[in-house]
Amino acid sequence: MLVILTLLAGCSGGVVALDGPAPEAATPASAPTGTADWYVDCNGGGDFTTITSAINNAADGDWILVEDCEYTERLNYGGKSLWISSRNGSASTTLNATSSGYAVQVTSGEGPETGFVGFTVSNARNAAIYADLASIHVEDVTFTDTTGSYVVYGNGADLELVNVTFTNNAETSAVIYTSRGGLELNRANIECGRSSYGLYSGHGGAQVDWTQIDCGRSYAAWFENSTGHLMRSNIEGNVYVMNEEDHTTDSVDLYNCTIDGNYQAENGNFSIVNSIVDGGTVYYTLNEEYPGANLIVNSVLMNSTCAINVDSSTLTVQNSAFWDTQDTCAGDALVGSNGNIGVDPEFVDANSGDYHPAAGSPLVDGGTDGVFGADVDGSTADIGVYGGPFSQDGGW
């Protein structure tokens, strides 16, 4: 099918209209300060020797501080919004679920000040975190040796995961699964194990920032009738987005991301801004009755048979670089107009994952400021993940 592309006039500085505001930085739940309400020490130096005993005696809103040890138990918050944290972090404190159930369970309406901070969680079965119609903030947690379908499961839940690592798990469906809820994922490192998805979000919303997802050629992220952003993240694997047909402004957008794989969207719209698609193709399938507005700007598409395969007449491609790829799978030329270039991007070492532009790279000052703004230092936006206000080098 012939691809018809609506391109912006001008090469740089043009104003690109987007649906919705720019993404905002996540605001995590606030950790308690002062003196803990309860102390847990497996060696007998606290109020209790098990975390479960502290939960049973705590009141809603209490803070439970846990000393270094391996705790062989499974935790159920029981409807109490408790903050449970270790004294010295995940390297010093382990929760061993003994391969017989959920490691941490919030299923009775626990509120947004519920926390689980500073643990290595091992040997959970079916899920290490199980949240149903509840909220939980999870921070500085390493998940390992989980078996079953998921590592983190949320249904109608608000999940906030910060500085978390998933490694050596044997989940079969998804590392993180959320349905009809919200997810904020910040500074995570996800290995997919045997699962089909690194991240699945259905009928909800997800914001992912500063995250590494390694899923080979399976699905690093799958969004089904969900909205969200993938920002300043590096993704090995495919990203798939399926929007509801009549929700024309729904999208899962990429800002300053690298993808070693395909980005595929159906219905709705999408924006790919200051990102790099290395070795994959951007696919889009449009419902003609409900056309969306799609955007690729300040991005690099490289090392594939063809860079873009869409059936939309509303795709805007501007100030982007194409290298070792055909511009579109239909054979339409994009290079040479609207700031699009077809030269070697001259990365420092793309084979090793270093996508910084080398000195003299055509990516430097090659973008447009008309989307979200200039580079962090105030200069014209660079093309690629280190350009614009959401640069992987930092800045908002």
C-alpha positions in Angstrom: 0.0 0.0 0.0 1.3 3.5 -0.9 2.3 5.5 2.1 1.2 9.1 2.0 3.2 11.3 4.3 2.1 14.7 5.5 5.3 16.5 6.3 5.9 19.9 8.0 7.1 22.8 6.1 10.6 24.0 7.0 13.5 22.2 8.4 13.9 23.4 12.0 12.0 25.6 14.4 8.6 24.6 13.0 5.8 24.1 15.5 4.6 20.5 15.8 1.1 20.1 17.2 0.8 17.3 19.7 -2.2 15.9 21.6 -1.8 16.3 25.3 1.0 17.9 27.4 4.6 16.9 27.8 5.2 14.1 30.3 6.0 15.0 33.8 8.5 13.5 36.3 6.9 11.0 38.7 6.3 12.2 42.2 7.0 9.2 44.4 5.4 8.5 47.8 7.2 10.2 50.6 9.2 8.0 53.0 8.6 8.5 56.7 11.1 10.5 58.8 12.0 10.5 62.4 11.7 7.3 64.5 10.1 4.1 63.4 7.0 2.8 65.2 8.2 -0.8 65.3 11.6 -2.6 64.9 12.1 -6.1 63.6 15.3 -8.0 64.2 15.6 -11.7 63.5 18.3 -11.9 66.2 16.0 -10.6 68.9 17.2 -7.0 69.2 13.9 -5.4 68.2 10.2 -5.5 69.1 9.7 -8.6 67.0 11.7 -11.3 65.2 9.4 -11.5 62.2 8.0 -8.9 59.9 4.6 -10.6 60.0 4.4 -10.1 63.8 5.1 -6.4 63.4 2.3 -6.2 60.7 -0.2 -7.9 63.0 0.5 -5.4 65.8 0.9 -2.2 63.7 -1.8 0.4 63.1 -2.6 2.0 59.8 0.1 4.5 58.9 2.8 2.9 61.0 6.5 2.6 60.0 8.2 -0.8 60.4 12.0 -0.8 60.3 13.7 -4.1 59.6 17.3 -5.0 60.6 19.7 -7.0 58.4 18.7 -10.7 58.1 17.1 -13.2 55.9 13.4 -13.4 56.8 11.7 -16.6 55.7 8.1 -15.5 55.5 5.4 -14.0 53.3 3.8 -10.6 54.0 0.2 -9.6 53.8 -0.5 -6.0 54.8 -4.0 -6.9 55.7 -5.6 -3.6 54.6 -3.1 -1.4 56.6 -1.2 1.3 54.9 2.2 0.5 56.4 5.7 1.6 55.4 8.0 -1.4 55.7 11.7 -0.7 55.0 15.0 -2.3 55.8 17.8 -0.4 57.6 20.6 -1.0 55.1 18.9 -1.8 51.8 18.4 -4.7 49.5 22.0 -5.9 49.6 21.7 -6.7 53.4 18.1 -7.8 53.8 16.3 -10.7 52.2 12.6 -11.8 52.1 12.5 -15.5 51.2 9.0 -16.6 50.3 10.0 -20.4 50.3 8.5 -21.1 46.8 5.0 -21.4 48.2 3.0 -18.2 47.6 3.1 -14.4 47.1 6.0 -12.7 48.8 4.2 -9.4 49.4 0.4 -9.0 49.2 -1.7 -5.9 49.3 -5.3 -6.7 48.4 -7.5 -4.9 50.9 -7.5 -1.3 49.8 -4.1 -0.3 51.1 -3.5 3.4 50.4 -0.8 5.4 48.6 1.5 5.7 51.6 2.0 1.9 51.6 5.7 1.1 51.1 8.1 -1.8 50.7 11.6 -0.6 50.5 15.1 -2.1 50.6 14.8 -5.9 50.2 15.9 -8.8 48.0 12.8 -10.9 47.4 13.5 -14.5 46.5 11.6 -17.7 45.8 8.2 -16.3 45.4 5.6 -18.4 43.6 3.1 -16.9 41.1 4.1 -13.3 42.1 6.6 -11.6 44.3 4.3 -8.5 44.6 0.6 -9.1 44.3 -1.6 -6.0 44.4 -5.4 -6.0 43.9 -7.4 -2.8 44.3 -4.6 -1.3 46.4 -1.5 0.9 46.2 2.1 0.2 47.0 5.4 2.0 46.6 8.3 -0.5 45.9 11.9 0.9 46.0 15.4 -0.6 46.1 14.2 -4.1 45.6 15.8 -7.0 43.7 13.5 -9.7 42.6 15.1 -13.1 41.9 14.1 -16.8 41.6 10.4 -16.1 41.1 8.4 -18.9 39.5 4.9 -18.9 38.1 3.2 -16.4 35.8 4.4 -13.0 37.0 7.0 -11.3 39.2 4.8 -8.2 39.9 1.1 -8.4 39.4 -1.4 -5.5 39.7 -5.2 -5.5 39.1 -6.9 -2.2 39.6 -3.8 -1.2 41.5 -1.5 1.8 41.7 2.0 0.5 41.4 5.1 2.7 42.0 8.4 0.9 41.3 11.6 2.8 41.8 15.2 1.5 41.5 14.1 -2.2 41.1 15.9 -5.1 39.5 14.5 -8.2 38.0 17.0 -11.0 37.4 17.1 -14.8 37.2 13.3 -15.2 37.4 11.4 -18.0 35.6 8.1 -16.2 35.1 6.1 -17.5 32.1 3.8 -14.6 31.2 5.1 -11.2 32.2 7.7 -9.7 34.5 5.3 -6.8 35.3 1.6 -7.2 34.6 -0.9 -4.5 35.3 -4.6 -4.4 34.4 -7.0 -1.5 34.9 -4.6 0.4 37.1 -1.6 2.7 37.0 2.1 2.0 36.9 5.1 4.3 37.4 8.3 2.6 36.7 11.5 4.5 37.3 15.2 3.4 37.2 14.4 -0.3 36.7 16.4 -3.1 35.2 14.3 -5.9 33.7 15.5 -9.2 32.4 12.6 -11.1 30.7 13.5 -14.7 31.6 11.1 -17.1 29.9 8.2 -14.6 29.8 6.4 -13.3 26.8 6.4 -9.7 28.0 8.8 -7.6 30.0 5.9 -5.2 30.8 2.2 -5.7 30.1 -0.3 -2.8 30.6 -4.0 -3.4 29.9 -6.8 -0.9 30.1 -4.8 1.5 32.3 -1.8 3.8 32.1 2.0 3.4 32.5 4.9 5.8 32.7 8.3 4.3 32.3 11.5 6.4 32.9 15.2 5.7 33.1 14.7 1.9 32.6 16.5 -0.9 30.9 14.4 -3.7 29.4 16.2 -6.7 28.0 13.8 -9.2 26.3 15.8 -10.2 23.2 13.4 -10.4 20.3 10.2 -11.0 22.3 7.9 -8.2 23.5 9.7 -5.8 25.9 6.4 -3.9 26.4 2.8 -4.6 25.3 0.1 -2.0 25.8 -3.5 -3.0 25.2 -6.0 -0.1 25.3 -3.6 1.8 27.6 -1.9 5.1 27.5 1.5 6.2 28.7 5.1 7.2 28.0 8.4 5.4 27.6 11.1 7.9 28.4 14.9 7.9 28.6 14.9 4.1 28.5 16.8 1.4 26.6 14.7 -1.4 25.2 15.9 -4.7 23.7 12.8 -6.3 22.2 9.6 -5.2 20.5 7.1 -2.6 21.7 3.4 -3.2 20.7 0.6 -0.8 21.3 -3.1 -1.6 20.6 -5.5 1.3 21.1 -9.3 1.3 21.0 -10.5 2.2 17.6 -12.5 5.3 18.6 -9.9 6.7 21.0 -8.0 8.8 18.5 -5.8 10.6 21.1 -4.7 7.5 23.1 -1.0 6.8 22.6 2.1 5.3 24.1 4.8 7.6 23.1 8.6 7.4 23.1 10.8 10.2 24.3 14.6 9.7 24.2 14.5 5.9 24.0 16.5 3.4 22.2 14.8 0.3 20.8 16.6 -2.7 19.4 13.4 -4.1 17.8 10.2 -3.0 16.3 7.6 -0.4 17.4 4.1 -1.4 16.3 0.9 0.6 16.9 -2.7 0.0 16.0 -5.2 2.8 16.0 -5.0 5.9 18.1 -1.8 7.9 17.5 1.9 7.8 18.5 4.8 10.2 18.9 8.5 9.1 18.6 10.6 12.0 19.7 14.4 12.1 20.1 14.6 8.3 19.9 16.6 5.7 18.1 15.1 2.6 16.4 18.2 0.4 15.6 17.5 -2.8 13.7 13.7 -2.5 13.7 10.7 -0.9 11.9 8.0 1.5 12.9 4.6 -0.1 12.0 1.3 1.6 12.2 -2.2 0.3 11.3 -4.9 2.9 11.0 -8.7 2.6 11.5 -9.8 4.9 8.7 -12.9 5.9 10.5 -10.9 7.3 13.5 -7.6 8.6 12.1 -4.9 9.5 14.6 -2.1 12.1 14.2 1.4 10.4 14.3 4.8 12.0 14.7 8.4 11.0 14.2 10.8 13.8 15.0 14.4 14.3 16.0 14.9 10.6 15.8 17.3 8.1 14.1 16.1 5.0 12.2 18.8 2.7 11.2 20.0 -0.8 10.3 16.8 -2.3 9.0 15.3 -3.4 5.7 12.9 -0.4 5.9 12.4 2.1 8.6 8.6 3.0 8.4 5.6 0.8 7.4 2.4 2.7 7.9 -1.0 3.0 6.2 -1.7 6.5 7.6 -2.0 9.7 5.7 -1.4 11.7 8.9 2.2 10.8 9.7 4.6 13.7 10.2 8.3 12.9 9.9 10.7 15.8 10.6 14.3 16.4 11.4 15.1 12.7 11.6 18.1 10.6 10.3 17.9 7.5 8.2 21.0 5.2 7.9 21.5 1.8 6.3 17.7 1.5 5.7 15.1 2.3 3.2 13.0 5.3 4.3 9.7 3.6 4.0 8.7 0.0 3.2 6.5 1.4 0.4 9.5 3.1 -1.2 8.5 6.8 -0.5 11.5 9.1 0.0 11.7 11.2 3.2 15.4 12.1 3.1 16.1 15.6 1.7 12.9 17.3 2.9 11.7 18.7 6.2 15.1 18.4 7.9 15.4 14.7 7.3 18.9 13.5 6.5 20.4 10.3 5.1 24.0 10.3 6.4 26.0 8.3 8.9 24.9 9.5 12.3 28.5 9.1 13.6 27.8 7.7 17.0 30.6 7.2 19.5 30.1 3.4 19.5 26.6 2.2 18.5 27.7 -1.4 18.5 28.4 -1.1 22.2 25.3 0.9 22.9 26.9 4.3 23.1 24.7 6.5 21.1 26.4 9.8 22.0 27.0 11.8 18.8 30.8 12.0 18.1 32.4 15.3 17.4 31.2 16.6 14.1 28.2 14.4 14.0 25.3 15.7 11.8 23.0 15.0 14.7 24.3 17.9 16.7 21.9 20.9 16.4 20.1 18.9 13.6 16.8 18.7 15.3 13.8 21.1 15.8 12.9 22.8 19.0 9.3 22.9 18.0 8.1 19.8 19.9 9.1 20.3 23.5 12.1 22.6 23.3 15.8 23.0 22.9 18.6 20.9 24.4 19.3 21.2 28.2 22.1 23.6 27.6 19.8 25.9 25.5 21.3 25.1 22.1 19.2 23.8 19.2 17.9 20.3 19.8 20.2 17.5 18.7 18.8 14.5 16.9 18.8 11.3 19.1 18.5 10.3 22.7 20.8 13.1 24.0 18.8 15.9 22.4 15.9 17.9 23.7 14.8 18.6 27.3 14.4 14.9 28.2 18.0 13.9 27.3 19.3 10.7 28.6 22.1 12.8 30.1 19.5 14.4 32.4 17.3 17.4 32.5 13.6 18.2 32.2 
